[in-house]
Amino acid sequence: MKATVERATLLKCLGHVQSVVERRNTIPILSNVLIEVENSGLKLMATDLDLQVVDSIAAQVETAGATTVSAHTLFDIVRKLPEGSQVEIAVAGDKMSIAAGRARFNLATLPRDDFPMIAESDLPTKFQLPAETLKQIIDKTRFAISTEETRYYLNGIFMHVVDGKLLAVATDGHRLARVALDAPAGSDGMPDIIVPRKCVAEVRKLLDEVTGEIEISLSASKIRFAAGDLVLTSKLIDGTFPDYSRVIPTKNDRLLKVDTKALAEGVDRVAAIATEKTRAVKMSIDRDRIVLSVTSPETGTAAEEVPADYASESLDVGFNARYLLDILSEIETDEIEIHLADAAAPTLIREGQSSPALYVLMPMRV
């Protein structure tokens, strides 16, 4: 096989596919990217057996063919080639030669037939979402995805359709994030699915580079995201997501309104002295103010007052500073609504009644 391609085009395409490849692999072929030279250009594919990314680019083709080569090595080489250069790729026997300007490389290859593929099964549910909407769904939920491997069914974003709404939910047992949107055409009757954390991260990376509509196809076991020539296919988590609706409080009648930025900056400042053991920030809430405080036996104490709008009886409640800051960083409005019950009950946080997102945060003892 032999083809010539512009460096920037190849680098962008390699950037899409190589991030799926794990740095350490017990199966050598999984460290490789599959390169297929066809009539119209190059097709690149990478997989970790759970996730597969395919991208195609235009190229000047002399001879068609296919091979596999180390994904990270090829990416590093192309990244370091001179800007604007033309990259010539050729394969003879079990070696791939790369030439650009005065630079020459020879890389070992593995046969194309050894490269594993995620089976192309039928994905009956198909709908489209604008790239910006999908970005919003991911950003407002993924920070709450659990990293605890034993609770594997929480290691992703749960998506399902209820009463004409597409709901995306993530929780780690300490906090919960939910986004509700009008269900897109074609999503009716879709199975309840859990999209794995790694797939979420890869899709989010790709969304920084694409605009327009993202085509989503899914079944009970797989999901595919397509944007033009770029296609990402992933297996779904085979598990049952817990009934999260029971955790969302409905009777929290103490309403606290506070400036989002002032609260975030205040929490961040007082948490500077918090250690891993004492990462709780105490909020002493009164009529027109919140006193944020942290007490650390090793470091000392910190306190800051933040103006607030609150009409109920005084309340002291503690939260994990990092969890609270994660939520505050996703709030887009100047003012935030915090719905409280007591010091031990789950707390509901939202931008306003019309906001598509809501958050639940479990308090800590302080």
ABEGO torsion letter per residue (X at the ends): XBBBBBAAAAAAAAAAAAAABBABBABAAAABBBBBBBAAEBBBBBBAGABBBBBBBBBBBABBEBBBBBAAAAAAAAAABBBGBBBBBBBBEABBBBBBEABBBBBBBBBAAABBBBBBBBBABBBBBBAAAAAAAAAAAAAABBABAABAAAABBBBBBBGGBBBBBBBAGABBBBBBBBBBBGABGBBBBBBBAAAAAAAAAAAAABBEBBBBBBBAABBBBBBEABBBBBBBBBBBBBBAAAABBAABABBBBBBAAAAAAAAAAAAAABBAABABBBBBBBAABBBBBBBBAAAEBBBBBBBBBBABBBBBBBBBAAAAAAAAAABABABBBBBBABAABBBBBBAEAABABBBBBBBBBX
